[in-house]
């Protein structure tokens, strides 16, 4: 699945599984890391699929003192995942990744 390849360019295998569990259980998860590492694309795409309990530094509901490395400190039970260093290894068209794989992505998360 293209989505898993995309995630493996951003996260380790363990982080990918943690993300899947957080999304499945509707636990709050925050993605942070270097600029250009795919945080916004991932968060926006997952929100379009109905996963609303995910955030990234571009969200305006907390103070951005650390830029792309900002982490909200007032969220209870928050899981924080840092993306790999550097730009994405797998560059995919923004909408195609989620639009073409929506059902597969949701099944993988809930599987």
URJO-V385848 format. One record per residue. N is the residue number from 0. SS is DSSP state (H for helix, E for strand, - for the rest). Layout:
N;SS
N;SS
This chain:
0;-
1;H
2;H
3;H
4;H
5;H
6;H
7;H
8;H
9;H
10;-
11;-
12;H
13;H
14;H
15;H
16;H
17;H
18;H
19;H
20;H
21;H
22;H
23;H
24;H
25;-
26;-
27;-
28;E
29;E
30;E
31;E
32;-
33;-
34;-
35;-
36;-
37;-
38;H
39;H
40;H
41;H
42;H
43;H
44;H
45;H
46;H
47;H
48;-
49;-
50;-
51;-
52;-
53;E
54;E
55;E
56;-
57;-
58;-
59;-
60;-
61;-
62;-
63;-
64;-
65;-
66;H
67;H
68;H
69;-
70;-
71;-
72;-
73;-
74;-
75;-
76;-
77;-
78;E
79;E
80;E
81;E
82;-
83;-
84;-
85;-
86;-
87;-
88;-
89;-
90;-
91;-
92;-
93;H
94;H
95;H
96;H
97;H
98;H
99;-
100;-
101;H
102;H
103;H
104;H
105;H
106;H
107;H
108;H
109;H
110;-
